[in-house]
Amino acid sequence: MKRKKKQYSKKLKRAKGQNKHHLTPRSRGGLSKPSNLLRLDIEKHDCWHKIFGNRTLDEVIRVLQRLKEVKHEM
């Protein structure tokens, strides 16, 4: 028996020139539900991953907070 893919709100369906970004990556247990998705321009989405890799939003926030602390120590 085939399992149906769970459907969430259609508000975040694909838009031309934009991607759905998972705040907690699917590869790390993140779900494709509206509270975990952020619509980003394709180029910004690409840049996000070049800068932050596969980090979760909370991990990115901690990296930025640490950067701020280091900056103030200089």
N, C-alpha and C positions, 0 to 999 in steps of 0.2 A: 504494500500500500504506500503510495506517495504521500509525503507530508506537504501540506500547503505552507508556503512561505508567509510568515505573519505580516500583515499589512498594517502600516501605521498611517498617521495623518498624511494626506496628499498635499499639504501646504509646502512641504519640502521636496516636491518632485523636481526632477532635473530641469534646470533653466539654461538657456543658451549662454555659453561662456562662463558657467558656474559649476562648481562641484559641491557635493555634500562632504564635509569634513567631520570625521568622528572624533569627538573630544577625548573619549577613551577609545583607542583603536580597536577595531574588530579583532585583530590578532592578539589583543590583550584582554579579551572578554567584553569589549564594548558592544552594545546593541545598536541596531539601526532604528532607534526611536527618536522622536523629536527632541527630547531633553538631552540627547547625546549628539545631536547633529548641529552643524553650523554651516550655512551656505556661504561659500567663498568664491571669489573670482578665481579662475583656473590658475593664473599666474601667481596670485597671492597664496593659493593652496600649495603650489609647487615650492614657493619660497619658504613657507611655514615648515615643510618637511626638510628642506635643505638646512634650515637653521636649527630646528628642534628635533629632527628625526622622528622617531616613533613614540615620543614621550606623551604622557597624558597631560591634560590641561593643568592639573595640580602640580605635576613635575615641572612643567614650563614655568609656572608661577614661582615655584621654589628657586629655579635657576635664575630668574630675573631678580628675585629678592636678594639672593646671594651676590649677584652682580652689583646691585645697589650698595650692599654692605661693603664689598671690596672697594668700590669707587670711593666711599666715604672714608675708608682707611688710608687712602693714598695721600 
